[in-house]
C-alpha cells in the first residue's frame, strides 16, 4: 500500500454526487496523495452510492481511497482503508477485521499517548489536530506542532496534520515534521471553480517538493 505522505484530501459534505465527483477529480488532477471519503450529512444509502463512484476514480489516479468511520463500508467496497476517531471503535479490533493490508488511520487529537497506543494496535498512520482554528470543527482541541517532532522521534508510522491548514500556514506544519497535511475547505471551498480546486491542490502538493 502507498505510503501516507503529501496532500491528504477529505471530501466536503456535498449531497450532490455529480458535483462531488467533478470536484474530487479536479483535486486528483492537482496531485492529492490520499483521499478520505467523509460526509457527515449523508445517510447510509448516499454514503454507499458516493463511495462506490469515488473508488474507481481514485483507482484511475492510483490514489489510496479511505473511508471515514465505517469499516463495514470499507470492506463492502474493498476500499483501501478506514479512518477512525477515538469514539469509532477499538483499533486492534478494527485491524483484525480489516486484515493486514488495509490502511488504518487514527485520530489522536492533541494526545501523544493515543498515538503510541494506536501504533501498538496496528494503525498505519496517526492524525494530530486541530493544528489551527478549524471551520469544520471550531471547538476541537488545539494540537501543538511539537507533536510532529515527537512523532518523528518516537513513532515508526506517519503523522498527518489536520485542522485549519491553509497554503499560508502549511509550510510551518511540514517543517515541524508532518508527513502529510489533511485539508477539506482549503481545496473544496464552496466558492471555488474546478480550476481553483485543481490549482490550489497543485500549490499544496508542491510544498512537499
Secondary structure, DSSP 8 states (H G I E B T S, - for coil): -----EEEEE------HHHHHHHHHHHHHHT-SEEEE--TT--HHHHHHHHHHHHHHHHHHT-EEEEES-HHHHHHHT-SEEEE-TTS--HHHHHHHH-SSSEEEEEEET-HHHHHHHHHHT-SEEEE--SS--SSSTT-----THHHHHHHHH-SSEEEEESS--TTTHHHHHHHT-SEEEESTTTS-TT--HHHHHHHHHHHHHTT-
